[in-house]
């Protein structure tokens, strides 16, 4: 009984409250999103709560005379003491819960920031109609691969891994992707080994390659990338972020073609954000090839190559990059509790109907809205505009008080769906600034335009007749000027 009394005695209960309060404050300070003034108020409030529960719990022992003139200390539990203990225990539980939530925020930020690895996804692929489902089904057969635009060492690493799994298969190199795709479709071989970032190389002869094939074995080669950001103090210096939306379902660090290419220009002093979209088929000189091709093909050599390509083309420094993949859009919109999009025309896509005006959308509706292009005369230009609309709606929701309610679900959704080479303190500084001044931001949307042509001569597939968008010179100079104006505080 004495032991139980000790455990529920006020010093133990108060001690627990003080420790859990200190732990909570430690995580709050480490997260670094609450402005100093508010942190100070929080410290004072929590200290006050410790004093209040102490005052409630601490009772004086009463002296009691017995008939023989002895004094006894009698301790009677008062209702206020019980109330004090209950309040103190509830506060301790709250502090522990708060600490877990805040530390989750810390680890989510660490996961998505400082991105410095890229992962190349290799797959052994067969036709979807084939009965082959594993390497075992390919015993004593031959698999073809192509090194036209690939890294020989990486390919050899992957082949070695596959041979450990099934040693009877032989691997043969062919000269071009055209041969590789045709050999699979003509059943010259039953399987091919590909770097999935290069699946676009099959698009001329087999436009539906992605849907007509299935992966039966995969391997990922991870490579460290040196930091290619141009760091600035984001709360008082204008900066740019290149946002890449990749067309893969899976790990965000996977090297892939970028379907969405946006430059977000942010001026924290004038509170202006400009979103400028560049079409994926824009015909521009690729930094790594020294020759022109679709902008989307620059992503084959990794995000740093796209950033270099855009910097060279526009003559504007790109400070950071961020990547989002299509699977993540659904998860993130749902985590935000849906978004409100200003729909600009009536159309149907992906089984959903969109009508002009403000429309609430869940993740699937937002994804279908931002992917549709066949319903419009403007095609890809309209799709780009809609992708911007969705991104703006997400930013608006993230800057509203609704973010507090959806805080933990948003963090869970972001991890694995989003990566950036900004540091976590860049992001927390921006959040802190927003909490501090609660300023309204002005958003502007712009698009680079051009004229679609079908031609040969692209850097990656020079003999293939493909669709490219030839940049409109006036549009390029207007857009570049708009970016520079925001950076210069105009």
C-alpha positions as CSV (number, residue, x, y, z in Angstrom):
1,X,0.0,0.0,0.0
2,X,2.9,2.3,0.9
3,X,4.4,1.8,-2.5
4,X,1.2,2.7,-4.3
5,X,1.0,5.8,-2.1
6,X,4.5,6.8,-3.1
7,X,3.7,6.3,-6.8
8,X,0.7,8.5,-6.6
9,X,2.3,11.0,-4.2
10,X,2.4,14.6,-5.5
11,X,6.2,14.9,-6.0
12,X,6.1,11.9,-8.4
13,X,3.1,13.2,-10.3
14,X,4.5,16.8,-10.5
15,X,7.9,15.4,-11.4
16,X,6.3,13.6,-14.4
17,X,4.5,16.8,-15.5
18,X,7.7,18.9,-15.3
19,X,9.8,16.3,-17.2
20,X,7.2,15.8,-20.0
21,X,6.8,19.6,-20.2
22,X,10.5,20.0,-20.7
23,X,10.6,17.3,-23.3
24,X,7.8,18.9,-25.2
25,X,9.5,22.3,-25.1
26,X,12.7,20.7,-26.4
27,X,11.0,19.3,-29.5
28,X,9.1,22.6,-30.1
29,X,12.4,24.6,-30.0
30,X,14.1,21.9,-32.2
31,X,11.2,22.1,-34.8
32,X,11.8,25.8,-35.0
33,X,8.5,26.9,-36.6
34,X,7.1,28.9,-33.7
35,X,8.2,32.5,-33.5
36,X,10.3,33.4,-30.4
37,X,7.6,35.6,-28.9
38,X,5.1,32.7,-29.0
39,X,7.6,30.2,-27.7
40,X,8.3,32.5,-24.7
41,X,4.5,32.8,-24.0
42,X,4.2,29.0,-24.3
43,X,7.1,28.5,-21.8
44,X,5.4,30.9,-19.3
45,X,2.0,29.2,-19.7
46,X,3.4,25.8,-19.1
47,X,5.4,26.9,-16.1
48,X,2.3,28.5,-14.7
49,X,0.4,25.2,-15.2
50,X,3.1,23.4,-13.2
51,X,2.7,26.0,-10.4
52,X,-1.1,25.7,-10.4
53,X,-1.1,21.9,-10.2
54,X,1.6,22.1,-7.4
55,X,-0.6,24.5,-5.4
56,X,-3.6,22.2,-5.8
57,X,-1.7,19.0,-4.8
58,X,0.4,20.3,-2.0
59,X,-1.5,20.1,1.3
60,X,-0.3,20.8,4.8
61,X,-0.3,18.0,7.3
62,X,-2.7,18.7,10.2
63,X,-1.6,18.2,13.8
64,X,-4.0,16.0,15.7
65,X,-4.1,15.6,19.6
66,X,-5.1,12.2,20.9
67,X,-6.4,11.9,24.4
68,X,-3.0,11.2,25.9
69,X,-1.5,14.5,24.9
70,X,0.5,13.1,21.9
71,X,0.6,15.0,18.5
72,X,0.0,12.9,15.3
73,X,0.4,14.2,11.8
74,X,-2.8,13.2,10.0
75,X,-3.0,13.5,6.2
76,X,-6.5,13.7,4.8
77,X,-6.8,13.7,1.1
78,X,-8.8,16.7,0.0
79,X,-10.9,16.9,-3.2
80,X,-8.8,19.7,-4.6
81,X,-5.7,17.5,-4.2
82,X,-7.3,14.7,-6.2
83,X,-8.4,17.3,-8.8
84,X,-4.8,18.6,-8.9
85,X,-3.4,15.1,-9.5
86,X,-5.9,14.3,-12.3
87,X,-5.1,17.6,-14.0
88,X,-1.4,17.1,-13.7
89,X,-1.6,13.5,-15.1
90,X,-3.8,14.7,-18.0
91,X,-1.3,17.5,-18.8
92,X,1.6,15.0,-18.7
93,X,-0.3,12.7,-21.2
94,X,-1.0,15.8,-23.4
95,X,2.7,16.8,-23.3
96,X,3.9,13.3,-24.3
97,X,1.3,13.2,-27.1
98,X,2.5,16.7,-28.2
99,X,6.1,15.6,-28.1
100,X,5.4,12.6,-30.3
101,X,3.5,14.7,-32.9
102,X,6.2,17.4,-33.0
103,X,9.1,14.9,-33.3
104,X,7.1,13.3,-36.2
105,X,7.2,16.7,-37.8
106,X,10.9,16.9,-37.4
107,X,11.5,13.5,-38.9
108,X,9.1,14.1,-41.8
109,X,11.0,17.4,-42.6
110,X,14.3,15.5,-42.4
111,X,13.0,12.9,-44.8
112,X,11.9,15.3,-47.5
113,X,14.7,17.9,-47.3
114,X,18.3,17.8,-48.2
115,X,17.6,15.4,-51.0
116,X,21.0,14.2,-52.4
117,X,20.4,10.7,-53.7
118,X,19.0,9.7,-57.0
119,X,17.8,6.2,-57.7
120,X,17.7,4.5,-61.1
121,X,15.1,1.9,-61.5
122,X,16.0,-1.1,-63.7
123,X,13.5,-3.8,-64.7
124,X,13.3,-7.0,-66.6
125,X,10.2,-6.5,-68.7
126,X,8.0,-9.0,-70.6
127,X,4.8,-8.4,-72.7
128,X,1.7,-8.2,-70.5
129,X,0.1,-11.0,-72.5
130,X,3.0,-13.3,-71.7
131,X,2.7,-16.2,-69.2
132,X,6.2,-15.3,-67.8
133,X,6.0,-14.1,-64.2
134,X,9.5,-14.6,-62.7
135,X,13.1,-15.1,-63.7
136,X,12.6,-18.8,-63.1
137,X,10.3,-18.9,-66.2
138,X,13.2,-17.6,-68.3
139,X,15.7,-20.4,-67.6
140,X,18.3,-20.9,-70.3
141,X,16.9,-18.1,-72.4
142,X,18.5,-14.8,-73.4
143,X,17.6,-11.3,-72.3
144,X,18.5,-8.2,-74.4
145,X,19.5,-4.8,-73.1
146,X,20.8,-1.6,-74.7
147,X,23.5,0.9,-73.6
148,X,22.5,3.7,-76.1
149,X,21.9,6.2,-73.3
150,X,22.8,4.3,-70.2
151,X,25.6,3.8,-67.8
152,X,27.6,0.6,-68.5
153,X,28.8,0.1,-64.9
154,X,25.3,0.4,-63.5
155,X,23.9,-2.0,-66.1
156,X,26.7,-4.6,-65.3
157,X,25.9,-4.2,-61.6
158,X,22.2,-5.0,-62.3
159,X,23.0,-7.9,-64.6
160,X,25.2,-9.4,-61.9
161,X,22.3,-9.2,-59.3
162,X,20.0,-10.9,-61.8
163,X,22.5,-13.7,-62.5
164,X,22.7,-14.4,-58.7
165,X,19.0,-15.0,-58.8
166,X,18.9,-17.1,-62.0
167,X,22.3,-18.1,-63.4
168,X,21.1,-19.9,-66.5
169,X,20.0,-16.7,-68.3
170,X,22.4,-15.0,-70.8
171,X,22.5,-11.2,-71.5
172,X,23.0,-9.7,-75.0
173,X,23.5,-6.1,-75.9
174,X,21.7,-4.6,-78.9
175,X,22.5,-1.3,-80.7
176,X,19.4,0.7,-80.3
177,X,16.1,1.1,-78.4
178,X,14.2,0.6,-81.7
179,X,15.8,-2.9,-82.0
180,X,15.2,-3.6,-78.3
181,X,11.5,-2.8,-78.4
182,X,10.9,-4.6,-81.8
183,X,12.7,-7.8,-80.6
184,X,10.4,-8.0,-77.6
185,X,7.2,-7.3,-79.6
186,X,8.3,-9.8,-82.4
187,X,9.1,-12.5,-79.8
188,X,12.8,-12.6,-80.9
189,X,13.4,-12.6,-77.1
190,X,10.8,-13.0,-74.4
191,X,12.3,-10.4,-72.0
192,X,14.4,-7.2,-72.1
193,X,16.3,-5.4,-69.3
194,X,15.6,-1.6,-69.3
195,X,16.3,1.5,-67.3
196,X,12.7,2.7,-66.8
197,X,13.8,6.4,-67.1
198,X,14.4,5.6,-70.8
199,X,11.0,4.0,-71.5
200,X,10.3,7.1,-73.6
201,X,12.8,5.7,-76.1
202,X,10.2,3.1,-77.2
203,X,7.5,5.8,-77.9
204,X,7.9,6.0,-81.7
205,X,7.4,2.3,-82.6
206,X,5.4,1.3,-79.5
207,X,3.6,4.3,-78.1
208,X,1.8,2.3,-75.5
209,X,4.9,0.4,-74.2
210,X,4.2,1.2,-70.6
211,X,0.7,-0.4,-70.7
212,X,1.6,-3.3,-72.9
213,X,4.4,-4.6,-70.7
214,X,4.9,-5.8,-67.1
215,X,8.0,-5.9,-64.8
216,X,8.9,-9.3,-63.5
217,X,12.1,-8.4,-61.7
218,X,13.5,-5.0,-60.6
219,X,16.7,-3.5,-59.1
220,X,17.4,0.0,-57.9
221,X,20.8,1.6,-58.2
222,X,21.2,4.5,-55.7
223,X,23.8,7.2,-56.4
224,X,24.8,10.2,-54.2
225,X,24.4,13.5,-56.0
226,X,26.4,16.5,-54.9
227,X,24.3,19.4,-53.6
228,X,23.5,21.6,-56.6
229,X,21.4,24.2,-54.8
230,X,22.3,27.9,-54.6
231,X,21.4,28.6,-51.0
232,X,20.0,31.9,-49.8
233,X,18.4,33.3,-46.7
234,X,14.8,32.5,-47.7
235,X,13.0,34.8,-45.4
236,X,14.5,38.0,-46.7
237,X,16.0,37.1,-50.1
238,X,14.0,36.3,-53.3
239,X,14.5,32.8,-54.6
240,X,13.4,30.3,-57.2
241,X,12.4,26.7,-57.0
242,X,12.2,24.4,-60.0
243,X,9.3,22.0,-59.4
244,X,9.4,18.8,-61.3
245,X,6.3,16.4,-61.5
246,X,7.6,13.0,-62.5
247,X,5.6,10.4,-64.4
248,X,6.4,7.4,-62.2
249,X,4.5,5.7,-59.6
250,X,6.9,4.7,-56.9
251,X,10.0,6.1,-55.1
252,X,10.3,9.8,-55.4
253,X,14.1,9.7,-56.0
254,X,13.7,7.6,-59.1
255,X,15.3,9.2,-62.2
256,X,12.5,9.8,-64.7
257,X,11.2,12.1,-67.4
258,X,9.5,15.1,-65.9
259,X,5.9,15.7,-67.0
260,X,5.4,18.9,-65.1
261,X,8.0,21.6,-65.2
262,X,7.4,24.8,-63.2
263,X,9.5,27.5,-61.9
264,X,8.2,29.0,-58.6
265,X,9.6,32.5,-58.0
266,X,9.2,33.6,-54.4
267,X,9.8,37.1,-53.1
268,X,9.4,37.1,-49.3
269,X,9.7,40.9,-49.1
270,X,7.0,41.8,-51.5
271,X,5.0,38.6,-50.7
272,X,4.7,37.6,-54.3
273,X,4.7,34.1,-55.8
274,X,4.9,33.6,-59.5
275,X,4.3,30.1,-61.1
276,X,5.8,29.8,-64.6
277,X,5.2,26.6,-66.4
278,X,7.3,25.2,-69.2
279,X,5.7,22.6,-71.5
280,X,7.3,19.1,-71.3
281,X,7.9,19.0,-75.0
282,X,9.7,22.4,-75.2
283,X,12.6,22.1,-77.6
284,X,15.6,23.4,-75.7
285,X,19.4,22.7,-75.6
286,X,20.0,20.0,-73.0
287,X,22.9,20.8,-70.7
288,X,24.4,17.2,-70.8
289,X,24.0,16.6,-74.6
290,X,25.0,20.0,-76.1
291,X,22.1,19.6,-78.5
292,X,18.3,20.3,-78.3
293,X,15.6,17.9,-77.3
294,X,12.3,17.9,-75.3
295,X,12.7,19.4,-71.9
296,X,11.2,16.2,-70.4
297,X,14.2,14.2,-71.7
298,X,16.6,16.3,-69.6
299,X,15.3,14.5,-66.6
300,X,16.7,11.2,-67.9
301,X,20.1,12.4,-66.6
302,X,18.6,13.4,-63.2
303,X,17.1,16.6,-61.8
304,X,20.4,18.5,-61.7
305,X,20.6,18.2,-65.5
306,X,17.1,19.7,-65.9
307,X,18.0,22.6,-63.5
308,X,21.2,23.3,-65.5
309,X,19.3,23.1,-68.7
310,X,16.7,25.7,-67.5
311,X,19.4,28.0,-66.0
312,X,21.3,28.0,-69.3
313,X,18.2,28.6,-71.3
314,X,16.7,31.4,-69.3
315,X,19.8,33.0,-67.8
316,X,18.1,32.9,-64.3
317,X,19.6,31.2,-61.3
318,X,17.6,28.3,-59.9
319,X,18.1,28.1,-56.1
320,X,16.4,24.9,-55.2
321,X,14.5,22.1,-56.7
322,X,11.5,20.0,-55.5
323,X,10.0,16.8,-57.0
324,X,6.5,15.5,-56.6
325,X,5.2,12.3,-58.2
326,X,1.7,11.7,-59.5
327,X,0.8,9.1,-56.9
328,X,1.6,11.7,-54.2
329,X,-0.8,14.3,-55.5
330,X,-3.9,12.2,-54.5
331,X,-2.5,11.4,-51.1
332,X,-1.5,15.0,-50.4
333,X,-4.8,16.5,-51.4
334,X,-6.7,14.0,-49.3
335,X,-4.4,14.7,-46.4
336,X,-5.2,18.4,-46.6
337,X,-8.9,17.4,-46.4
338,X,-9.5,18.2,-50.0
339,X,-8.9,21.5,-51.9
340,X,-11.0,24.2,-53.6
341,X,-10.2,24.8,-57.2
342,X,-11.5,27.6,-59.4
343,X,-12.6,25.6,-62.4
344,X,-12.4,27.6,-65.7
345,X,-14.5,25.4,-68.1
346,X,-17.0,22.6,-68.2
347,X,-15.6,19.1,-69.1
348,X,-15.4,15.5,-67.9
349,X,-12.3,13.4,-67.2
350,X,-11.5,10.3,-65.4
351,X,-15.1,9.6,-64.6
352,X,-15.6,13.1,-63.0
353,X,-17.5,16.1,-64.2
354,X,-16.1,19.6,-63.7
355,X,-18.3,22.7,-63.9
356,X,-17.2,26.4,-64.0
357,X,-16.7,28.0,-60.6
358,X,-15.4,27.1,-57.2
359,X,-15.3,23.3,-56.8
360,X,-14.2,21.1,-53.9
361,X,-12.1,18.2,-55.0
362,X,-10.6,15.2,-53.3
363,X,-7.3,13.6,-54.4
364,X,-8.6,11.5,-57.2
365,X,-10.7,14.4,-58.7
366,X,-7.7,16.8,-58.5
367,X,-5.4,14.2,-60.2
368,X,-7.9,13.6,-63.0
369,X,-8.4,17.4,-63.4
370,X,-4.6,18.0,-63.6
371,X,-4.0,15.2,-66.1
372,X,-6.6,15.8,-68.7
373,X,-5.5,17.3,-72.0
374,X,-7.6,15.6,-74.8
375,X,-10.8,17.6,-73.9
376,X,-9.2,20.9,-74.9
377,X,-8.3,22.6,-78.1
378,X,-5.3,24.0,-76.3
379,X,-4.2,20.4,-75.3
380,X,-1.1,20.4,-73.2
381,X,-1.2,24.2,-72.5
382,X,-4.6,23.8,-70.7
383,X,-3.3,20.8,-68.8
384,X,-0.4,22.9,-67.6
385,X,-2.7,25.7,-66.5
386,X,-4.8,23.1,-64.6
387,X,-1.7,21.7,-62.9
388,X,-1.0,25.2,-61.7
389,X,-4.6,25.6,-60.5
390,X,-4.3,22.5,-58.3
391,X,-0.9,23.5,-57.0
392,X,-2.2,27.0,-56.1
393,X,-5.2,25.5,-54.3
394,X,-2.9,23.2,-52.3
395,X,-0.6,26.2,-51.4
396,X,-3.7,28.2,-50.3
397,X,-4.9,25.4,-48.1
398,X,-1.4,24.9,-46.6
399,X,-1.3,28.6,-45.7
400,X,-4.7,28.6,-44.0
401,X,-5.4,27.6,-40.4
402,X,-6.8,24.3,-41.8
403,X,-3.2,23.0,-41.9
404,X,-3.1,22.8,-38.1
405,X,-6.1,20.4,-38.1
406,X,-4.5,18.2,-40.8
407,X,-0.9,18.6,-39.6
408,X,-0.1,15.0,-38.9
409,X,-1.9,13.5,-42.0
410,X,-0.1,16.1,-44.2
411,X,3.3,15.1,-42.8
412,X,2.6,11.4,-43.3
413,X,1.4,12.0,-46.8
414,X,4.4,14.2,-47.8
415,X,7.0,11.6,-46.7
416,X,8.0,9.5,-49.7
417,X,5.9,11.7,-52.1
418,X,7.9,14.8,-52.1
419,X,11.6,15.7,-52.0
420,X,13.6,18.9,-52.2
421,X,17.2,20.0,-51.8
422,X,16.1,22.9,-49.5
423,X,17.3,22.3,-45.9
424,X,14.6,21.7,-43.2
425,X,15.5,25.0,-41.5
426,X,14.7,26.9,-44.8
427,X,11.2,25.5,-44.7
428,X,10.7,26.0,-40.9
429,X,12.0,29.6,-41.3
430,X,9.3,30.3,-43.9
431,X,6.6,28.7,-41.7
432,X,7.8,30.8,-38.8
433,X,7.7,34.0,-40.9
434,X,4.1,33.2,-42.1
435,X,2.9,32.6,-38.5
436,X,4.6,35.8,-37.4
437,X,3.2,38.2,-40.0
438,X,0.2,36.2,-41.2
439,X,0.7,38.1,-44.5
440,X,-1.5,37.6,-47.6
441,X,0.5,36.6,-50.7
442,X,-0.2,37.5,-54.3
443,X,-0.1,34.5,-56.7
444,X,0.4,34.9,-60.4
445,X,0.4,32.2,-63.1
446,X,2.2,32.3,-66.4
447,X,3.0,29.9,-69.2
448,X,5.7,29.5,-71.8
449,X,4.1,28.9,-75.2
450,X,5.2,27.6,-78.5
451,X,4.1,25.8,-81.7
452,X,3.9,22.0,-82.0
453,X,5.7,20.2,-84.8
454,X,6.6,16.6,-85.6
455,X,10.3,16.3,-86.7
456,X,13.5,14.3,-86.3
457,X,16.8,15.4,-84.8
458,X,16.2,15.4,-81.0
459,X,19.4,14.8,-79.0
460,X,18.3,11.4,-77.5
461,X,16.5,9.9,-80.5
462,X,17.9,11.8,-83.5
463,X,16.4,9.5,-86.2
464,X,12.9,9.3,-84.7
465,X,10.0,11.5,-85.9
466,X,8.6,12.9,-82.7
467,X,6.4,15.7,-81.4
468,X,8.2,18.8,-80.1
469,X,7.1,22.2,-79.1
470,X,9.2,25.0,-80.7
471,X,9.5,27.9,-78.2
472,X,7.9,31.2,-79.1
473,X,10.7,33.8,-78.7
474,X,8.3,36.6,-77.5
475,X,6.8,34.2,-74.9
476,X,10.2,33.2,-73.6
477,X,11.4,36.8,-73.1
478,X,8.0,37.9,-71.5
479,X,8.2,35.0,-69.0
480,X,11.9,35.5,-68.2
481,X,11.2,39.2,-67.6
482,X,8.3,38.3,-65.3
483,X,10.6,36.0,-63.2
484,X,13.3,38.7,-63.0
485,X,10.7,41.4,-62.0
486,X,9.5,39.3,-59.0
487,X,13.1,38.7,-58.0
488,X,13.9,42.4,-58.3
489,X,10.8,43.4,-56.2
490,X,8.9,45.0,-59.0
